[in-house]
């Protein structure tokens, strides 16, 4: 894309200052993607796209790319043919495209398909071609008798279609019918000529039809007896009347905001029909003509007028065939010419203009042909003036790299350069004068690389150099006094590389020395007399309150007298005058409220006392002095440079900043950034540190690598156009999706999706910024430049999302609404609710079936256990009891005939078997499976015996144990553990009381057996088999035994065990 500049006015505020630019020309050709360079039609649609009709297809442009629509002979939903003659958008926001082969094509943006209407199907009769084919412009050479030349819409929603030989049609889309108006030689009340070049419906609803050969027609429709009738008023050239139409061969029509009708003709120039003349009879109506004359400059540049439009300021733009473009000021009646000059590459690219359009931002789009494509004519609303070196001109700046700027009290401008010393511009004489280092003169400048210039109250300039220390310059004498580093002199400046100077008073000057820390120059009387005392503050690694870094870069004293020092690597320092110590503010990666970067370029206080810090690498910071925390501004706020060099405030509470990406204006109250770049007249995008100044009149200066910009802030008019945001393309698995979509449904395996988007401000599309996010997946906006305006998403989980995108215009003004598209990822069938529900039901059924089988199996076991317990009790137990009784009877009756010891042994064994059998019956009996039953069993087993020997046996908390169910092995081991414990208490403890206690905590069982016997000494006790068996049984059921015994204090056995969740659930269910 070529960028061309047209210079209309030249303002000389200073000699050797560059001219102001009123318009910028930017050309788009086939190299930029335009399908063909002959542009017959241009239009901006309601969505903001630009459309261009060429002789090889229809082009849609979003500021970055052209999308081309062409005819496919095998697809009737494509464009009917490729030669586009006119483009129109109706009140329903439908796009209509007229073609040379006699079709109108209706475009559907949702599908990107076309519906064709062949106008020949609606003719009442097909007419013979008019004579005089040689009498029209070359641009119309492709036209056929049925070619569509114009489309308009009346107030009732009917389309008017002009043709190049068959008059005009009034088309009803609803019922697909049309009324044909044409020249009927037998009817005087008919169209004047059948070769129609333009149809226009004015704001009063009148239909105007321009013909190429028959003048101008005004059609007035009325209903009579239920039939539509038309009256034709015809305006033609009359050689006898110089107020008649200048030429019957009309090419273009346009109605301006004042309802004035403008008529462009083939050889009669520009004609004007004012509103008050439009309702007069044609023979009385007075046209005003603008014609090309050889001896006048204030006239139209060519008499063949191809296109007319009006810009946002009210200027009329006239495109001519052969003379370029004219801008007409209706208020003053003056023309401004834009034309192609082969010797001037900055002139208009082509003089043969075919079409004109104005977009909503005010850009004029000029369509031409034969390789020149379309040209944007952009008003340059900014007025950045420029001072730079002009080669060969000794009365200009002698070096383009500007490091420092000062305007002194007398009004002279001082400029410090990179290689060429100190420049002075004298406003009175209009001349530059340079001061440079002279090795043979000790009173000359010490170094030609100037870093800073300051003025004291005595008119002296204090100049910091890159390698020559500080210079005090007296402009009246022209002499320099040097203050340089002397390692043998402790009262000298600490280094020669000076970055900043701050004059606090007549007797105190602060100097930032890069590598030498902070220097305070203290004068006994004032800076005009005598040499200063140098007080140096440097970084001391062993002192945390010393200067954080010796690379001092910036010095600032705020309104409260606090001294701030910016360092290049050590962050920001605040100096405590009373203690001589420094408070450090450095970047903490873990703290988002710390300063964003430790390379501080500038510290600035605005009119409300807010401190702003520009950094290299961390953009802009705002210090909250109450919390001493920093707020950061960067790309997501609209500040697209990581480096801020200079900050100045205007009278409207805006900050102006020089950066590595041009100049930014920050509206402090709204937080809105506005960006200015090369196209706005800046010397370069790159500015320099320390190179900024604001004079007493409010004029600002910023220096960079290619000169110096200066301006009054209130003269800079920014782009206030809020552009629409569009999603220009969507691709799924690298396949483009046709049409514009509000919603996209994708299967789970189509989850690689890309969105390309655009902000339809065409001023400088490369400067537009973007923010996007996928709601439902992301919670924060992602920011992108114009070069990376694509969002890619891979492996989106099934669900519903909303992709949102917003953007800015070229000056950084955000469209906060943006646009969005809903994205639905359809899950695979195995992740759908119905499938999950079905699987849940099936799994539930299987679990239910298996549970039923298990329950049946457990019930059978329980039934078997019950029968077994009953059989053991009834049969084996009864038999053992009978044996025991019979052996006792036999012993009683023996009378000494047999040995009673054997009979007694038989009886004891039988009784032991009875007890054991009783325990077995208890263990296997499912009807006695609770902890309650266990404790009752233990009490019943020993109660009679213990009563007989005088031992009390109590059971505690038994009422809390009935709902605790025990598995058979659990119940058996607990029974044996505590039987062993009770037996031990009876045999060994000599106790009088035994207590059995149970506690339940969740799924944990705690059982304690205590006696009040003699106890034992645990330290001198050896475990017997009984206690070992108890511990082994406890471990078998996942529990543990703890015991405690105190001599003469009794013994306690403590069991802790855990029930399984299944047993606990079973207990709850049994409730």
Secondary structure, DSSP 4 states (H G I P E B T S, - for coil): -EEEEE------SSTTBPPP-SEEEEEE-GGGT-S-S-EEEEEE-TTS-EEEEETTEEEEE-SS-EEEE--BTTBTTS-S-S-EEEEEE-TT--EEEEETTSEEEEEETTTTEEEEEEGGGG-SSPPPPPS-GGGS-GGGTT--TT-EEEEEE-TTS-EEEEEBSS-EEEEETTTTEEEEE---TT-SSS-S-SBEEEEEE-TTS-EEEEEBSS-EEEEEEEEETTEEEEEEEEE---TT-TTS-S-SBEEEEEE-TT--EEEEESSS-EEEE-GGGTTS-TTT---EEE---TT-SSS-S-S-EEEEEE-TTS-EEEEEBTTEEEEEETTTTEEEEE---TT-TTS-S-SBEEEEEE-TTS-EEEEE-TT--EEEEEE-----EEE---TT-SSS-S-S-EEEEEE-TTS-EEEEESSS-EEEEETTTTEEEEE---TT-TTS-S-S-EEEEEE-TTSEEEEEESSS-EEEEETTTTEEEEE---TT-TTS-S-S-EEEEEE-SSSEEEEEEBTTEEEEEE-SS-TTSSPPEEEEE---TT-TTS-S-SBEEEEEE-TT--EEEEEBSS-EEEEETTTTEEEEE---TT-TTS-S-SBEEEEEE-TTS-EEEEEBSS-EEEEETTTTEEEEE-GGGT---SBEEEEEE-TTSEEEEEETTEEEEEETTTTEEEEE-GGGT-S-S-EEEEEEEE-TTSEEEEEETTEEEEEEGGG---------EEEEEEEETTEEPPS--SEEEEETT--EEEEEEEE---S-GGG--EEEEEETTBSS-EEE-GGG-EEEEESPPSEEEEEEEEEE-TT--EEEEEEEEEEEEEPPGGGSHHHHHHHHHHHHHHHHHHHHHHHHHHHHHHHHHHHHHHHIIIIIIHHHHHHHHHHHHHHHHSTTSS-HHHHHHHHHHHHHHHHHHHHHHHHH-GGG-BHHHHHHHHHHHHHHHHHHHT-EEEEESGGG-TT-B--HHHHHHHHHHHHHHHHHIIIII--SEEEEEEEEETTEEEEEEEE-S----GGG----HHHHHHHHHHHHTT-EEEEEEETTTEEEEEEEEE--HHHHHHHHHH-
